[in-house]
Amino acid sequence: MLNVIVELSKYVILTLMVVYTFYCFFLVRRQNEEERKISILKQIMLIFFMDFTAFAVLYLKMRDPRVIRFYIAMMVFFAAIQILYRIFYRSVSMLLLNNMCMLLSVGFIMLCRLDIDSAEKQLMIACGGSAVSLLIPILIKKMRFLRRLTWLYAGLGVVLLGAVFVLARSSYGAKLTLMGIQPSEVIKITFVFFMAAYLSRSASFKRIAVATVVAALHVFILVASRDLGSAFIFFVTYVVMVYVSTKKIAYMGAGFLGGAVASVAAYYLFGHVRQRISAWKDPMAVYEDEGYQIVQSLFAIGTGSWFGMGLCQGSPEKIPVVKNDFIFSAICEELGCIFGICLILVCMSFFLMIVNISLKIKNPFYKLIALGLGTEYAVQVFLTIGGVTKFIPMTGVTLPLVSYGGTSLMSTLIVLAIIQGLYILREDEDEEIERLRREAGRRTRQGDPSGPGAGPFR
């Protein structure tokens, strides 16, 4: 009987995920405010039913009372997030908030299935990060001096990365953490703030050259620390922000050409790069060594097929570092590749929303921040999923909000809070423009000579 329940549950979970994904893109087209509110509420209900179904199956399979306690704590956390954002912020993006809750839900489900101790730690970090994040949107709105801290952002990034390179111990061949914290996750934010502050004033050749030097320092230190995934994220973000600032395709072409040359040089200079490439080209040839992870990942994805094995029915624990870098493989094995595709689409919806916010912001500093943070998010998702599916060489980065990792989760929550703050700023800009239009129309109707269109040239 239990096997029948598990088999049916995977189709229920998949159906709920498919419907939720549909609403992510359906909401973009809906202009009626009442219809949007109804659709947002439906998304929340879909998340609730998916979590209830998944954790019911996990409890039936694991028979661990901690699963029930974790589920209750998780639902209290989600309820608190939904309520507090509505209390503190009138014009917050609820679709962005719902997507955050959905991705966290998927991560909590898989972490609870893999290691409930890690799931509990992840939930505690999410609670702390969300408490901090609740303050960030109002700080973004009030702290107008952020644009003037240009060189503080650059100095902080270089110093922290240098400290990791000098002091950190190697983990899986790379220097990533210092005192249990991964500074590169935080520096992703400061790097974007530096680029936005520096390029929003002027996009002259001299400024582009200086920004290039600072970006190169970040990337070179990361490459020397063997943190190739973060180095690639910083590089692509730099190229995109320079192109948007200058609107010159030549800068983008030069950037990617330079990146291609640097990649070839890195292949011949660093042995760990050659190992990653060989594992990507033919993982079976090096199955006993560097190819083991990717082979197990591909086996898991293939075993899951379209509809998955069902929760607790697969063997994702055979994949090394499955909670961190390879959690997408575990998701595909037990929940199915269709579920994995929907997860990718939810992440894509996330990115498109951030880009839309960036396009509508008038202030160039805030516009570049939104674009830079959105680019970092999109590239990180691409690297994670591309690596575990053998589309690109594995780079060792986590899937935002889904993978286990305290610093990664905390920094992603802060990034989303910054985006929410920028969304509120954009809404305030729209309201101010609308207010000025109404005022101008009122003056015109009353024949006020100070109104637009008044005077001899009317």
C-alpha positions as CSV (number, residue, x, y, z in Angstrom):
1,M,0.0,0.0,0.0
2,L,2.8,2.4,0.9
3,N,4.4,1.9,-2.5
4,V,1.2,2.7,-4.2
5,I,0.9,6.0,-2.2
6,V,4.5,6.9,-3.1
7,E,3.9,6.1,-6.8
8,L,0.7,8.3,-6.8
9,S,2.3,11.1,-4.8
10,K,5.0,11.7,-7.5
11,Y,2.3,12.5,-10.0
12,V,0.5,14.7,-7.6
13,I,3.7,16.7,-6.8
14,L,4.5,16.9,-10.5
15,T,1.1,18.2,-11.4
16,L,1.2,20.9,-8.7
17,M,4.7,21.9,-9.9
18,V,3.5,22.1,-13.5
19,V,0.5,24.3,-12.6
20,Y,2.6,26.5,-10.5
21,T,5.1,27.0,-13.3
22,F,2.2,27.9,-15.6
23,Y,1.1,30.6,-13.3
24,C,4.6,32.1,-13.2
25,F,4.4,33.0,-16.8
26,F,0.6,33.5,-16.8
27,L,0.9,36.3,-14.2
28,V,3.2,38.3,-16.5
29,R,0.4,38.8,-19.0
30,R,-2.4,39.6,-16.5
31,Q,-2.9,43.3,-16.0
32,N,-6.1,43.2,-13.9
33,E,-5.1,43.7,-10.2
34,E,-7.9,41.5,-8.8
35,E,-7.0,38.6,-11.2
36,R,-3.3,38.9,-10.2
37,K,-4.2,38.7,-6.5
38,I,-6.3,35.5,-7.1
39,S,-3.4,34.0,-9.1
40,I,-0.9,34.8,-6.4
41,L,-3.2,33.1,-3.8
42,K,-3.4,30.1,-6.1
43,Q,0.4,29.8,-6.2
44,I,0.5,29.9,-2.4
45,M,-2.0,27.1,-2.2
46,L,-0.1,25.0,-4.8
47,I,3.1,25.4,-2.7
48,F,1.2,24.4,0.5
49,F,-0.3,21.2,-1.1
50,M,3.0,20.2,-2.7
51,D,4.8,20.5,0.7
52,F,2.0,18.6,2.5
53,T,2.1,15.8,-0.1
54,A,5.9,15.5,-0.1
55,F,6.4,15.6,3.7
56,A,3.5,13.1,4.2
57,V,5.4,10.7,1.9
58,L,8.7,11.4,3.7
59,Y,7.2,10.6,7.1
60,L,5.6,7.4,5.8
61,K,8.9,6.3,4.4
62,M,11.3,7.5,7.1
63,R,9.0,7.1,10.2
64,D,11.0,9.9,11.9
65,P,9.0,12.3,14.0
66,R,11.6,15.0,13.2
67,V,10.0,15.1,9.7
68,I,6.7,16.3,11.2
69,R,8.4,18.9,13.4
70,F,10.4,20.1,10.5
71,Y,7.3,20.4,8.3
72,I,5.5,22.4,11.0
73,A,8.5,24.8,11.5
74,M,8.8,25.2,7.7
75,M,5.2,26.1,7.2
76,V,5.4,28.6,10.1
77,F,8.4,30.1,8.4
78,F,6.6,30.5,5.1
79,A,3.5,31.9,6.7
80,A,5.6,34.5,8.6
81,I,7.4,35.5,5.4
82,Q,4.2,36.0,3.5
83,I,2.5,37.9,6.3
84,L,5.4,40.1,7.3
85,Y,6.2,41.3,3.8
86,R,2.6,42.3,3.3
87,I,2.6,44.2,6.7
88,F,5.9,46.0,6.1
89,Y,5.8,46.7,2.4
90,R,2.7,47.8,0.5
91,S,4.1,47.3,-3.0
92,V,6.3,44.3,-2.7
93,S,6.5,41.8,-5.7
94,M,4.4,38.8,-4.5
95,L,5.4,36.7,-7.5
96,L,9.1,37.2,-6.6
97,L,8.2,36.2,-3.0
98,N,6.2,33.1,-4.1
99,N,9.1,31.9,-6.4
100,M,11.5,32.3,-3.5
101,C,9.2,30.2,-1.3
102,M,8.8,27.5,-4.0
103,L,12.5,27.1,-4.6
104,L,13.1,27.0,-0.8
105,S,10.4,24.3,-0.6
106,V,12.0,22.1,-3.2
107,G,15.3,22.5,-1.4
108,F,13.8,21.6,2.0
109,I,12.0,18.6,0.6
110,M,15.2,17.1,-0.9
111,L,17.4,18.0,2.0
112,C,15.0,16.4,4.4
113,R,15.0,13.3,2.3
114,L,18.8,13.3,2.1
115,D,19.9,14.5,5.6
116,I,17.3,15.9,8.0
117,D,20.1,17.4,10.1
118,S,21.2,19.5,7.2
119,A,17.6,20.5,6.4
120,E,17.2,21.8,10.0
121,K,20.4,23.8,9.7
122,Q,19.2,25.2,6.3
123,L,15.9,26.2,7.8
124,M,17.6,28.0,10.7
125,I,19.8,29.9,8.3
126,A,16.8,30.8,6.1
127,C,15.0,32.2,9.2
128,G,17.9,34.3,10.1
129,G,18.5,35.4,6.6
130,S,14.9,36.3,6.1
131,A,14.8,38.3,9.3
132,V,17.8,40.4,8.1
133,S,16.3,40.6,4.6
134,L,13.1,42.2,5.9
135,L,15.0,45.3,6.7
136,I,16.9,45.6,3.4
137,P,14.2,47.0,1.1
138,I,13.6,50.0,3.4
139,L,17.4,50.5,3.7
140,I,17.7,50.5,-0.1
141,K,15.1,53.2,-0.2
142,K,16.5,55.3,2.6
143,M,20.3,54.9,2.2
144,R,20.9,57.2,-0.8
145,F,24.7,57.3,-0.1
146,L,25.3,53.8,-1.3
147,R,26.4,55.1,-4.7
148,R,29.3,57.0,-3.0
149,L,30.9,53.9,-1.5
150,T,32.5,52.9,-4.8
151,W,36.0,52.1,-3.7
152,L,34.9,50.5,-0.4
153,Y,33.1,47.8,-2.4
154,A,36.1,47.2,-4.6
155,G,38.6,47.2,-1.7
156,L,36.4,44.9,0.4
157,G,36.1,42.4,-2.4
158,V,39.8,42.2,-3.2
159,V,40.9,42.0,0.4
160,L,38.4,39.3,1.3
161,L,39.3,37.2,-1.7
162,G,43.0,37.7,-1.0
163,A,42.4,36.5,2.5
164,V,40.7,33.4,1.3
165,F,43.6,32.7,-1.1
166,V,46.2,33.1,1.6
167,L,44.5,31.6,4.6
168,A,41.9,29.2,3.5
169,R,42.4,25.4,3.3
170,S,41.6,23.5,0.1
171,S,38.3,21.7,-0.1
172,Y,37.8,19.4,-3.1
173,G,40.8,21.1,-4.7
174,A,39.6,24.7,-4.2
175,K,40.0,27.4,-1.6
176,L,36.5,28.4,-0.8
177,T,35.8,29.0,2.9
178,L,37.3,31.1,5.6
179,M,36.1,30.4,9.2
180,G,33.1,28.5,7.8
181,I,32.0,31.3,5.5
182,Q,32.4,31.5,1.7
183,P,33.3,35.1,1.1
184,S,32.9,34.9,-2.7
185,E,29.1,34.6,-2.2
186,V,29.0,38.0,-0.3
187,I,31.5,39.6,-2.7
188,K,29.2,38.9,-5.6
189,I,27.0,41.6,-4.1
190,T,29.8,44.1,-3.4
191,F,31.2,43.6,-6.9
192,V,27.9,44.5,-8.6
193,F,27.6,47.5,-6.3
194,F,31.1,48.6,-7.3
195,M,30.4,48.2,-11.1
196,A,27.0,50.0,-10.8
197,A,28.4,52.9,-8.7
198,Y,31.5,53.4,-10.9
199,L,29.8,53.0,-14.4
200,S,26.5,54.8,-13.6
201,R,28.4,58.2,-13.4
202,S,30.2,57.8,-16.7
203,A,31.0,55.1,-19.2
204,S,34.1,56.7,-20.7
205,F,37.0,54.6,-21.9
206,K,39.1,55.5,-18.9
207,R,36.4,54.3,-16.5
208,I,35.9,51.1,-18.5
209,A,39.7,50.5,-18.2
210,V,39.7,51.0,-14.4
211,A,36.6,48.8,-14.0
212,T,38.4,46.1,-16.1
213,V,41.4,46.2,-13.8
214,V,39.3,45.8,-10.7
215,A,37.2,43.0,-12.2
216,A,40.4,41.3,-13.4
217,L,41.8,41.3,-9.8
218,H,38.6,39.6,-8.6
219,V,38.7,37.0,-11.3
220,F,42.5,36.3,-11.1
221,I,42.3,35.7,-7.3
222,L,39.4,33.4,-7.7
223,V,41.1,31.4,-10.5
224,A,44.2,31.2,-8.3
225,S,42.0,29.9,-5.5
226,R,40.6,27.3,-8.0
227,D,37.1,28.7,-7.5
228,L,36.4,28.5,-11.2
229,G,32.6,28.8,-11.0
230,S,32.7,32.1,-9.1
231,A,35.4,33.4,-11.4
232,F,33.1,32.8,-14.4
233,I,30.1,34.4,-12.7
234,F,32.2,37.6,-12.0
235,F,33.5,37.7,-15.5
236,V,30.2,37.4,-17.3
237,T,28.6,39.9,-14.9
238,Y,31.4,42.4,-15.7
239,V,30.9,42.0,-19.5
240,V,27.2,42.4,-19.3
241,M,27.3,45.5,-17.1
242,V,30.0,47.1,-19.2
243,Y,27.9,46.5,-22.4
244,V,24.7,47.8,-20.8
245,S,26.6,50.9,-19.6
246,T,28.2,51.7,-22.9
247,K,25.8,50.1,-25.4
248,K,28.8,49.2,-27.5
249,I,28.9,45.7,-28.9
250,A,32.7,46.0,-29.3
251,Y,33.2,45.9,-25.6
252,M,31.1,42.7,-25.3
253,G,33.0,41.1,-28.2
254,A,36.4,42.1,-26.7
255,G,35.3,40.8,-23.3
256,F,34.2,37.4,-24.5
257,L,37.3,37.1,-26.8
258,G,39.5,37.9,-23.8
259,G,37.6,35.3,-21.8
260,A,38.1,32.7,-24.5
261,V,41.9,33.4,-24.6
262,A,42.1,33.3,-20.7
263,S,40.2,29.9,-20.7
264,V,42.7,28.4,-23.1
265,A,45.6,29.8,-21.0
266,A,44.0,28.4,-17.9
267,Y,43.7,24.9,-19.5
268,Y,47.5,24.8,-20.0
269,L,48.5,26.5,-16.8
270,F,46.3,24.7,-14.3
271,G,46.1,21.0,-13.8
272,H,42.7,21.1,-12.1
273,V,41.2,22.8,-15.2
274,R,42.5,20.0,-17.4
275,Q,40.9,17.5,-15.0
276,R,37.5,19.2,-15.2
277,I,37.7,19.2,-19.0
278,S,38.7,15.5,-19.3
279,A,35.9,14.6,-16.9
280,W,33.5,16.6,-19.1
281,K,34.7,15.2,-22.5
282,D,34.6,11.5,-21.4
283,P,33.7,10.9,-17.8
284,M,33.6,7.1,-18.3
285,A,37.3,7.1,-19.2
286,V,38.2,8.6,-15.8
287,Y,35.3,7.0,-13.9
288,E,37.4,6.0,-11.0
289,D,38.8,9.5,-10.4
290,E,37.5,12.9,-11.5
291,G,34.7,11.5,-13.7
292,Y,32.9,9.6,-10.9
293,Q,30.7,12.5,-9.8
294,I,29.4,13.3,-13.3
295,V,28.8,9.7,-14.1
296,Q,26.7,9.1,-11.0
297,S,24.8,12.3,-11.7
298,L,24.0,11.2,-15.3
299,F,22.9,7.7,-13.9
300,A,20.6,9.4,-11.4
301,I,19.0,11.7,-14.0
302,G,18.6,8.8,-16.5
303,T,17.1,6.5,-13.8
304,G,14.5,9.1,-12.8
305,S,13.4,9.5,-16.4
306,W,10.4,11.9,-17.0
307,F,8.4,11.1,-13.9
308,G,10.9,10.1,-11.3
309,M,11.3,7.2,-9.0
310,G,9.3,8.8,-6.2
311,L,10.6,10.2,-2.9
312,C,12.9,7.9,-1.0
313,Q,12.8,5.4,-4.0
314,G,16.1,6.4,-5.6
315,S,19.7,6.3,-4.6
316,P,20.9,10.0,-4.7
317,E,23.2,9.4,-1.8
318,K,25.6,7.6,-4.2
319,I,26.4,11.0,-5.8
320,P,29.3,12.8,-4.0
321,V,28.4,16.2,-2.6
322,V,24.8,15.7,-3.6
323,K,23.4,18.2,-1.1
324,N,25.5,21.0,-2.5
325,D,26.6,20.8,-6.2
326,F,24.5,17.9,-7.4
327,I,21.1,18.4,-5.8
328,F,19.5,18.9,-9.2
329,S,20.4,15.3,-10.1
330,A,18.7,14.1,-6.9
331,I,15.6,16.1,-7.8
332,C,15.5,14.6,-11.3
333,E,16.0,11.1,-10.0
334,E,13.2,11.1,-7.5
335,L,10.8,13.7,-8.8
336,G,11.5,13.4,-12.5
337,C,13.0,15.3,-15.4
338,I,9.7,17.1,-16.1
339,F,9.8,18.4,-12.5
340,G,13.4,19.4,-13.2
341,I,12.4,21.3,-16.3
342,C,9.7,23.1,-14.4
343,L,12.3,24.1,-11.8
344,I,14.4,25.5,-14.5
345,L,11.4,27.5,-15.8
346,V,10.7,28.9,-12.4
347,C,14.4,30.0,-12.2
348,M,14.0,31.6,-15.6
349,S,10.8,33.4,-14.5
350,F,12.9,34.7,-11.5
351,F,15.5,36.1,-13.9
352,L,13.0,37.6,-16.3
353,M,11.3,39.4,-13.4
354,I,14.6,40.9,-12.3
355,V,15.4,42.0,-15.8
356,N,11.9,43.6,-16.1
357,I,12.5,45.5,-12.9
358,S,15.9,46.7,-14.2
359,L,14.4,47.9,-17.5
360,K,11.7,50.0,-15.7
361,I,14.0,51.7,-13.2
362,K,15.0,55.2,-14.2
363,N,18.0,55.7,-11.9
364,P,21.1,54.3,-13.7
365,F,22.8,53.1,-10.5
366,Y,19.8,51.0,-9.3
367,K,19.2,49.8,-12.9
368,L,22.7,48.4,-13.1
369,I,22.4,46.8,-9.7
370,A,19.3,44.9,-10.7
371,L,20.8,43.8,-14.0
372,G,24.1,42.8,-12.3
373,L,22.4,40.7,-9.6
374,G,20.0,39.2,-12.1
375,T,23.0,38.2,-14.3
376,E,24.8,36.6,-11.4
377,Y,21.7,34.6,-10.5
378,A,21.1,33.4,-14.1
379,V,24.8,32.4,-14.7
380,Q,24.9,30.5,-11.4
381,V,21.8,28.5,-12.3
382,F,23.2,27.8,-15.7
383,L,26.6,26.6,-14.3
384,T,24.9,24.3,-11.7
385,I,22.4,22.7,-14.0
386,G,24.8,22.7,-17.0
387,G,27.5,21.0,-15.0
388,V,25.4,18.2,-13.5
389,T,23.9,17.4,-16.9
390,K,27.3,17.4,-18.7
391,F,26.3,20.3,-20.9
392,I,29.4,22.2,-19.7
393,P,32.3,21.2,-17.4
394,M,31.5,21.1,-13.7
395,T,32.3,24.3,-11.9
396,G,31.2,23.4,-8.3
397,V,28.6,26.1,-7.6
398,T,25.3,25.6,-5.8
399,L,21.8,26.0,-7.1
400,P,20.4,29.2,-5.4
401,L,17.9,28.6,-2.6
402,V,17.8,24.9,-3.4
403,S,21.3,23.5,-2.6
404,Y,22.6,23.2,1.0
405,G,24.9,26.0,1.9
406,G,24.7,28.6,4.6
407,T,26.6,31.5,3.0
408,S,25.0,30.8,-0.4
409,L,21.5,30.8,1.0
410,M,22.1,33.9,3.1
411,S,23.6,35.9,0.2
412,T,20.8,34.8,-2.1
413,L,18.1,36.0,0.4
414,I,19.9,39.3,0.7
415,V,20.1,39.6,-3.1
416,L,16.3,39.0,-3.4
417,A,15.7,41.5,-0.7
418,I,17.7,44.1,-2.6
419,I,15.6,43.3,-5.7
420,Q,12.5,43.8,-3.7
421,G,13.8,47.1,-2.6
422,L,14.5,48.1,-6.2
423,Y,11.0,46.9,-7.1
424,I,9.5,49.2,-4.4
425,L,11.6,52.1,-5.8
426,R,10.3,51.4,-9.2
427,E,6.7,51.4,-8.0
428,D,7.4,54.7,-6.2
429,E,8.8,56.2,-9.4
430,D,5.7,55.1,-11.3
431,E,3.4,56.6,-8.7
432,E,5.3,59.9,-8.7
433,I,5.1,60.1,-12.5
434,E,1.4,59.3,-12.4
435,R,0.9,62.0,-9.7
436,L,2.7,64.6,-11.8
437,R,0.6,63.6,-14.9
438,R,-2.6,64.0,-12.9
439,E,-1.4,67.4,-11.5
440,A,-0.5,68.6,-15.0
441,G,-3.9,67.5,-16.4
442,R,-5.7,69.3,-13.5
443,R,-3.8,72.5,-14.2
444,T,-4.4,72.3,-17.9
445,R,-8.2,71.9,-17.4
446,Q,-8.2,74.9,-15.0
447,G,-6.3,77.1,-17.4
448,D,-3.3,77.4,-15.1
449,P,-0.6,79.2,-17.1
450,S,2.0,77.3,-15.2
451,G,0.6,74.0,-16.5
452,P,2.1,72.1,-19.5
453,G,1.0,73.5,-22.9
454,A,0.2,76.9,-21.5
455,G,1.5,80.1,-22.9
456,P,1.8,81.7,-26.4
457,F,3.2,78.5,-28.0
458,R,0.4,76.3,-26.9
